[in-house]
């Protein structure tokens, strides 16, 4: 990035007033912010015209590129009609149409759509729904179960069921009752079976107290893009049904084609009790999330008002018409194009292009699932902040990478071209090669 007068002026105005997320603000005494003036396709542009390939889809949300004409047009048309209305006692066509489309494309039995605003809020709502469902059925089940190394958001409930120490440790006294079971160690069937044995042991002893088991299907995003086999999903669904515990599939990151299929659950052909969706739902345009659930769950809250069984959970911008319109445009792009088929070709191309990385001495493992690729480094101390060095180098070369510690990953918009893939991979290779000399040897 060029630190020119205009970029510098905007950075200074920002730092006077804005506290950025997931950021140690002191870093910006030496690490420049990147002021973005516009975006088009896979590129972001700063105020001096420098371009950056958005290799992480702006925190995993952008599916079809920045300033996508089809999504733009849908939002503009909606803007001239209705910008917002409360969804309590009122409704509107974008919310209705989007809900019907979601019911049609998600796993069977997910027949009801509850609108929320963002991923963490969707997780919160699903946890409350599960607990309240059991309460309405005469059972008190205050514990939630999740996988080790998991991440489900940063509000109190969502943070409770996560297991990434960096986010969770400080707030431990505030969190709701939760337990973790081991995540499969790798993508092998044997690891899945081993983890399922541990899951059943917990369910045998604690299922009467556990409301729900929440999982990130196949890929743990903030947990270093850790991946595991679909067999675990099959077994987890069988066990949760057997022991009367809800299964919540957190597809906020994995949904809408990221793993190669429309939803990660599709690899196992399972239907959870709840599915949370966000991020790619609007193509990366506007905040929107949903909790998909079943008629059984819905009916547990259906009662006369004075029975006090209603699910009282709301957000001001729930089901916002502009966001729903963006969601409709996003799903229309899937309907009109063979997105999953093209992604399969691109993911194979990325995998083949990474063969040369094996010659680097600091590579621990390369993992891939659909349009998500992770390159895990080895031989570094956490205090070295190796990922940050690669991030800075990549920016200087016009590529936005945002490593998770020592895990460098690609999660680009689906419209990325093969030439742009080549550039993204070459910059990552040179960045990883650059830090080889920093390895701590025994």
C-alpha positions in Angstrom: 0.0 0.0 0.0 1.2 3.5 -0.8 1.3 5.7 2.2 0.5 8.9 0.3 -0.9 12.1 1.6 -4.5 11.2 1.0 -4.3 7.7 2.4 -2.4 9.1 5.5 -5.0 11.8 6.0 -7.9 9.2 6.0 -6.0 6.8 8.3 -5.4 9.6 10.8 -9.1 10.7 10.8 -10.0 7.0 11.4 -7.6 6.5 14.3 -9.0 9.6 16.1 -12.4 8.0 16.6 -12.8 4.3 15.5 -12.0 1.3 17.6 -11.6 -1.6 15.2 -12.8 -5.2 15.8 -10.4 -8.0 16.6 -7.5 -5.5 16.6 -4.9 -4.4 19.1 -5.1 -0.8 18.2 -1.5 -0.1 19.4 -0.4 -2.2 16.3 -1.5 0.7 14.2 1.3 2.8 15.5 3.5 0.9 13.0 1.0 -1.1 10.9 -0.9 1.2 8.5 -4.6 0.9 8.1 -5.8 0.4 4.5 -8.4 3.1 3.6 -10.7 1.6 0.9 -12.5 3.9 -1.5 -14.3 1.3 -3.7 -14.5 -2.3 -4.7 -15.2 -4.1 -8.0 -15.1 -7.8 -8.6 -12.4 -9.4 -6.5 -10.6 -6.1 -6.1 -10.6 -3.5 -3.4 -9.2 0.0 -4.2 -7.6 2.5 -1.8 -7.8 6.3 -2.3 -4.6 6.3 -4.4 -5.9 3.7 -6.9 -3.9 0.8 -5.5 -5.7 -2.5 -5.9 -5.9 -5.6 -3.6 -7.3 -9.0 -4.4 -9.8 -9.8 -1.7 -8.5 -13.3 -1.0 -10.6 -13.7 2.2 -13.9 -12.3 0.8 -13.9 -9.5 3.4 -14.2 -11.9 6.4 -15.8 -14.7 4.4 -18.9 -12.9 3.3 -18.4 -11.8 -0.3 -19.5 -14.5 -2.7 -19.9 -12.8 -6.1 -17.5 -9.9 -6.0 -17.8 -6.3 -4.9 -20.3 -4.0 -6.5 -22.0 -6.9 -8.3 -24.5 -5.5 -10.8 -27.2 -8.1 -10.2 -27.2 -7.6 -6.4 -26.9 -3.8 -6.8 -29.9 -3.6 -9.1 -32.1 -5.7 -6.7 -31.2 -3.5 -3.7 -31.8 -0.3 -5.7 -35.2 -1.5 -6.8 -36.2 -2.3 -3.3 -34.9 1.0 -2.0 -37.5 2.9 -4.0 -40.3 0.8 -2.5 -39.6 -0.1 1.2 -36.5 0.4 3.2 -37.7 -1.2 6.4 -40.7 -2.2 8.5 -40.9 -4.1 11.7 -41.5 -7.8 11.3 -43.7 -8.1 14.4 -47.3 -8.1 13.2 -46.2 -7.0 9.7 -44.5 -8.7 6.7 -43.2 -7.9 3.3 -42.5 -9.8 0.0 -38.7 -10.0 0.2 -38.8 -11.7 3.6 -41.5 -14.1 2.4 -39.8 -14.9 -0.9 -36.4 -15.4 0.7 -37.8 -17.7 3.4 -39.5 -19.9 0.8 -36.3 -20.2 -1.1 -34.3 -21.1 2.0 -36.8 -23.8 2.9 -36.5 -25.2 -0.6 -32.7 -25.4 -0.6 -31.8 -26.4 3.0 -32.0 -30.0 4.3 -35.4 -31.6 4.6 -37.5 -30.9 7.7 -36.1 -27.3 8.0 -39.4 -25.7 7.3 -39.4 -22.6 9.4 -37.3 -19.4 9.1 -36.6 -17.1 12.0 -34.9 -13.9 10.9 -32.1 -12.3 12.9 -29.3 -9.8 12.1 -25.9 -11.4 12.2 -24.1 -14.7 12.8 -23.6 -14.4 16.6 -27.3 -13.4 17.0 -28.4 -16.4 15.0 -26.4 -18.6 17.3 -27.9 -16.9 20.4 -31.4 -17.4 19.1 -30.8 -21.1 18.3 -29.5 -21.7 21.8 -32.5 -20.0 23.4 -34.9 -21.8 21.1 -33.4 -25.2 22.1 -33.4 -24.5 25.8 -37.0 -23.0 25.7 -38.2 -25.9 23.6 -37.2 -28.4 26.3 -38.7 -26.1 28.9 -42.0 -26.0 27.1 -41.9 -29.8 27.0 -41.4 -30.0 30.8 -37.6 -30.5 30.9 -34.9 -28.2 32.2 -31.7 -28.8 30.2 -29.3 -25.9 30.9 -26.1 -27.2 29.4 -24.9 -26.8 25.8 -22.3 -29.1 24.1 -19.8 -28.1 21.4 -16.6 -29.3 19.8 -13.1 -28.4 21.1 -11.4 -25.7 19.1 -14.8 -24.4 17.9 -16.0 -20.8 17.3 -19.6 -19.6 17.1 -19.4 -15.9 17.7 -18.6 -13.3 20.3 -21.9 -12.5 22.1 -22.2 -14.1 25.5 -24.1 -17.2 24.5 -22.2 -17.7 21.3 -18.9 -17.2 23.1 -20.0 -19.7 25.7 -20.3 -22.6 23.2 -17.0 -21.7 21.5 -13.6 -23.0 22.5 -11.0 -20.6 21.1 -9.1 -19.4 24.2 -8.1 -16.1 22.6 -11.7 -14.9 22.5 -13.2 -16.8 25.5 -10.7 -16.8 28.4 -11.2 -13.2 29.5 -15.0 -13.6 29.8 -15.2 -17.0 31.4 -17.0 -15.8 34.5 -19.8 -14.4 32.4 -20.6 -17.5 30.3 -23.5 -19.9 30.3 -23.1 -23.6 31.2 -21.3 -25.5 28.4 -19.1 -28.5 27.7 -16.8 -29.5 24.9 -16.1 -32.9 23.3 -13.0 -33.6 21.1 -13.2 -32.6 17.5 -11.9 -35.2 15.0 -8.1 -34.8 14.8 -8.0 -34.8 11.0 -10.0 -35.6 7.9 -9.8 -39.3 8.3 -12.7 -41.7 9.0 -10.8 -43.2 11.9 -10.5 -39.8 13.6 -14.2 -39.2 13.1 -15.1 -42.6 14.6 -12.8 -41.9 17.6 -14.4 -38.6 18.3 -17.9 -40.1 18.0 -17.0 -42.6 20.8 -16.1 -39.6 23.0 -19.3 -37.9 22.1 -21.4 -40.9 23.0 -19.7 -41.2 26.4 -20.8 -37.6 27.3 -24.3 -38.1 26.0 -24.7 -41.3 28.0 -24.0 -39.5 31.2 -25.2 -36.0 30.5 -27.9 -36.0 27.8 -30.7 -35.3 30.4 -29.0 -32.0 31.1 -27.9 -31.0 27.6 -30.2 -29.0 25.4 -28.2 -29.0 22.2 -24.9 -30.0 20.5 -23.7 -27.2 18.2 -21.1 -27.8 15.5 -19.4 -26.1 12.6 -19.9 -28.8 9.9 -16.7 -30.0 8.4 -14.6 -26.9 8.9 -13.8 -24.9 12.1 -13.2 -21.4 10.7 -11.6 -19.3 13.4 -10.1 -22.4 14.9 -7.4 -22.4 12.2 -9.6 -23.8 9.4 -9.4 -27.2 11.0 -11.2 -29.8 8.9 -12.8 -33.2 9.5 -14.6 -36.0 7.7 -18.4 -36.0 7.0 -18.7 -39.3 8.8 -18.6 -37.4 12.0 -21.8 -35.5 11.0 -23.6 -38.7 10.2 -22.7 -40.2 13.6 -23.4 -37.0 15.5 -26.9 -36.8 14.0 -27.6 -40.4 14.9 -26.4 -39.9 18.5 -28.2 -36.7 19.1 -31.5 -38.3 18.0 -30.8 -41.4 20.1 -30.2 -39.3 23.3 -32.8 -36.6 22.8 -30.4 -33.7 22.2 -30.9 -31.1 19.5 -28.3 -30.7 16.8 -27.4 -27.2 15.7 -25.5 -26.9 12.5 -23.7 -23.6 12.5 -23.3 -23.0 8.7 -22.7 -19.3 9.0 -19.2 -19.7 7.4 -19.7 -23.0 5.5 -23.1 -22.2 3.9 -23.8 -21.2 0.3 -21.3 -23.2 -1.5 -18.1 -22.6 0.5 -17.4 -26.3 1.1 -18.2 -27.4 -2.5 -21.9 -28.3 -1.8 -24.6 -25.7 -1.0 -24.3 -26.6 2.7 -21.7 -28.7 4.5 -24.5 -30.9 6.0 -25.2 -32.0 2.4 -22.0 -34.1 2.4 -23.6 -36.3 5.2 -27.2 -36.0 4.0 -28.3 -35.0 7.5 -31.0 -32.6 8.6 -30.2 -30.9 11.9 -32.8 -29.4 14.3 -31.4 -26.0 13.7 -29.3 -24.4 11.0 -27.8 -21.0 11.4 -27.0 -19.0 8.2 -25.5 -15.6 7.6 -22.3 -14.2 5.9 -22.8 -15.3 2.2 -26.5 -15.1 2.6 -26.6 -11.6 1.2 -23.5 -12.0 -1.0 -21.6 -9.9 1.5 -23.8 -6.8 1.1 -25.9 -6.3 4.2 -26.2 -7.8 7.7 -28.8 -10.6 7.8 -29.0 -14.0 9.4 -31.6 -16.7 9.9 -32.3 -19.7 12.1 -33.8 -22.5 10.2 -35.7 -25.0 12.3 -38.4 -27.7 12.2 -42.2 -27.9 12.6 -41.6 -29.8 15.8 -39.6 -26.9 17.4 -42.1 -24.3 16.0 -45.1 -26.2 17.4 -43.6 -26.3 20.9 -44.1 -22.5 21.1 -47.5 -22.4 19.4 -50.0 -21.7 22.1 -52.5 -19.2 23.6 -50.8 -16.0 24.7 -51.5 -16.6 28.4 -49.6 -19.9 28.4 -46.3 -18.0 28.3 -44.6 -20.4 25.8 -44.0 -17.9 23.0 -40.4 -17.2 21.8 -39.8 -13.6 22.7 -36.7 -12.7 20.9 -36.3 -9.7 18.5 -34.0 -7.3 16.8 -35.0 -4.0 15.4 -33.8 -4.7 11.9 -35.0 -8.3 11.7 -35.9 -9.3 8.2 -34.9 -5.9 6.7 -36.3 -5.7 3.2 -33.0 -4.4 1.7 -31.0 -7.2 3.2 -33.7 -9.8 2.1 -33.5 -8.4 -1.4 -29.7 -8.8 -1.4 -30.3 -12.4 -0.3 -32.8 -13.0 -3.1 -30.4 -11.7 -5.7 -27.6 -13.9 -4.3 -29.8 -17.0 -4.5 -30.9 -16.0 -8.0 -27.2 -16.0 -9.1 -26.9 -19.6 -7.8 -30.1 -20.5 -9.7 -29.0 -19.0 -13.0 -25.4 -20.3 -13.0 -23.6 -23.5 -12.3 -21.7 -21.9 -9.4 -20.9 -25.2 -7.6 -19.7 -26.8 -10.8 -17.3 -23.9 -11.6 -16.2 -23.8 -7.9 -15.2 -27.5 -8.2 -12.9 -26.7 -11.1 -11.4 -23.8 -9.3 -10.8 -25.6 -6.1 -9.0 -28.4 -8.0 -6.9 -25.8 -9.8 -6.0 -24.2 -6.4 -5.1 -27.6 -5.0 -2.9 -28.5 -8.0 -1.2 -25.1 -7.8 -0.2 -25.7 -4.2 2.0 -28.7 -5.0 5.1 -26.5 -5.2 4.6 -25.4 -1.5 5.7 -28.9 -0.4 9.3 -27.9 -1.1 9.1 -25.2 1.6 10.6 -26.3 5.0 8.0 -24.4 7.1 4.9 -26.1 5.8 3.1 -28.4 8.3 0.0 -29.2 6.4 -2.2 -28.1 3.4 -5.9 -28.7 3.8 -8.8 -28.0 1.4 -12.5 -28.3 1.4 -14.2 -26.7 -1.6 -13.4 -23.0 -1.9 -11.5 -23.0 1.4 -7.8 -23.8 1.4 -5.6 -23.6 4.5 -1.8 -23.7 4.7 -0.6 -24.4 8.2 3.0 -23.3 9.0 5.3 -24.9 11.5 8.4 -24.0 13.5 7.3 -20.6 14.9 6.7 -19.1 18.3 3.4 -17.2 18.7 5.3 -14.1 19.7 7.0 -14.0 16.3 3.6 -13.1 14.7 4.6 -14.8 11.5 1.2 -14.5 10.0 1.3 -10.8 10.4 4.5 -10.6 8.5 3.0 -12.5 5.6 -0.1 -10.3 5.8 2.0 -7.1 5.5 4.0 -8.6 2.6 0.9 -9.7 0.7 -0.6 -6.2 1.1 2.5 -4.7 -0.4 2.0 -7.0 -3.4 -1.7 -6.2 -3.8 -3.3 -9.2 -2.1 -5.4 -9.2 1.0 -4.6 -12.2 3.2 -5.6 -12.2 6.8 -3.9 -15.3 8.5 -5.3 -17.0 11.5 -2.1 -17.2 13.5 0.3 -19.4 11.6 -2.5 -20.6 9.2 -2.6 -18.8 5.8 -5.8 -19.4 4.0 -7.6 -18.6 0.8 -11.4 -18.0 0.7 -11.8 -15.8 -2.4 -15.0 -14.6 -4.0 -16.4 -17.3 -6.4 -15.9 -15.0 -9.4 -12.1 -15.1 -9.1 -10.4 -15.9 -12.4 -7.6 -18.4 -12.9 -5.2 -15.6 -13.5 -6.1 -14.0 -10.2 -5.8 -17.3 -8.5 -2.3 -17.6 -9.9 -1.4 -14.1 -8.5 -3.0 -14.9 -5.1 -1.1 -18.2 -4.7 2.2 -16.7 -6.0 2.1 -13.9 -3.5 1.3 -16.3 -0.7 4.2 -18.6 -1.7 6.7 -15.7 -1.8 5.5 -14.5 1.6 5.8 -18.0 3.2 9.2 -18.5 1.5 10.3 -15.1 2.9 9.8 -16.2 6.5 11.5 -19.6 6.2 14.7 -18.3 7.9 12.6 -17.4 11.0 12.0 -21.0 11.9 13.0 -21.9 15.5 15.0 -25.1 15.2 15.3 -27.5 18.2 
